[in-house]
């Protein structure tokens, strides 16, 4: 399923809350604040990225986390902490 997802699949959920469920830490909510598609073609789709805001401080390390949303199947995606903004910690996922 992960390889078929596109920026359009996530665009309608911008502003929604997602749950990040680490295997060794308590789960926490984040908000999807950005969905960006690039002009770079990937093997199956255009590359895109997601940015989520929320979570613990200090941030969790980069790795694969279970990400859940009420209208989507739970997915395992690689998240990278990219630092806080004025409202909280941010994590990015890049899809190629």
C-alpha positions, 0 to 999 in steps of 0.5 A: 500500500505504501508504494501506491500513496500519493500527495493527493491521498494525504492532501485532504487530511491537511490539518487533521490529527494523526497518531504516532505510535512508537513501539517503546514510547507512549503514542502521541498526536500530531497535526499534518501541516504540510503536503508538498509534491515535487516535480521529480518523478519517482519510479511509480509517482512524483516524489512528495513529503509530509510534515507533521507537528506535535509530540515530545520535546526532545523529539523522538529519533528518526526511524520507522513509526506506526502512523494512524488516522481514522480514515486511513489504514495504519502505515509504517513510515520513516519519520525524521525530526526536523526541528521545532517551529513556533508551535511545536516539534516537526517531523517529516516523511519523504516518499520517492 
